[in-house]
């Protein structure tokens, strides 16, 4: 039996998924994790998500703003920058082309696309 590779595939595309999750407007880490979890990626831990958000912020692809709340701890809200939207468009297109190539090879090998 071979190892399940989904976790490594997910880590390879997580930056792109986080950028995509911000296209409808700003959000904070927990909401991003919930959105991706509901999309079928399972529970995403802060130790996985927050380094990605920090890296995207350092790269200028997202802006972040800390907001205090009256109840509970404050939250850091993230939003796409113009560079983030451009990167999402470019990298999203590359990912879709890559996905199509993988699907073609697997279909030729008779793999069932469950």
PEHU-V405085 format. One record per residue. N is the residue number from 1. PSI is psi in whole degrees, -180 to 180 (NA if undefined). Layout:
# PEHU-V405085
{{N	PSI} {N	PSI}}
This chain:
# PEHU-V405085
{{1	136} {2	161} {3	150} {4	119} {5	1} {6	-37} {7	-42} {8	-36} {9	-43} {10	-46} {11	-33} {12	-21} {13	3} {14	-40} {15	-46} {16	-42} {17	-39} {18	-45} {19	-45} {20	-34} {21	-14} {22	7} {23	-25} {24	1} {25	-179} {26	158} {27	173} {28	167} {29	-50} {30	-41} {31	-38} {32	-45} {33	-42} {34	-44} {35	-47} {36	-36} {37	-43} {38	-23} {39	-3} {40	9} {41	3} {42	-173} {43	128} {44	120} {45	153} {46	-35} {47	-16} {48	-45} {49	-47} {50	-35} {51	-34} {52	-47} {53	-42} {54	-43} {55	-42} {56	-37} {57	-46} {58	-32} {59	-5} {60	17} {61	-22} {62	151} {63	150} {64	146} {65	127} {66	134} {67	129} {68	153} {69	158} {70	-36} {71	129} {72	-176} {73	157} {74	170} {75	150} {76	116} {77	140} {78	145} {79	150} {80	142} {81	173} {82	-40} {83	-35} {84	-42} {85	-42} {86	-45} {87	-42} {88	-45} {89	-47} {90	-54} {91	-34} {92	-43} {93	-43} {94	-42} {95	-44} {96	-37} {97	-41} {98	-46} {99	-43} {100	-40} {101	-43} {102	-45} {103	-42} {104	-47} {105	-44} {106	-39} {107	-41} {108	-26} {109	-1} {110	19} {111	131} {112	123} {113	65} {114	NA}}
